[in-house]
């Protein structure tokens, strides 16, 4: 924790590969509060993107950003993934993967 990540696309691709292979990992599974879809800032697209709140997400072990948002990974986009910034109060912890 504490490291500044700049290659979000590369990190997302590595996580997507890890999950696709079914390899053991220490990522914590989460979902988002609410129903339907929500807009969250994508670190890869550099803009808000619309994603399903009840999708498959993983909390990343990075420090919160300066607006107190957490980094989460989504394999919403096949084989490449997304890294989103989500307010902590909108995250529901499901458990360890």
Secondary structure, DSSP 8 states (H G I E B T S, - for coil): -------HHHHHHHHHHHHHTT-----EEEEESSSSEEEEEETTTTEEEEEETTS-EEE-SS---TTSEEEEEE--STTT-EEEEEEGGGEEEEEE-
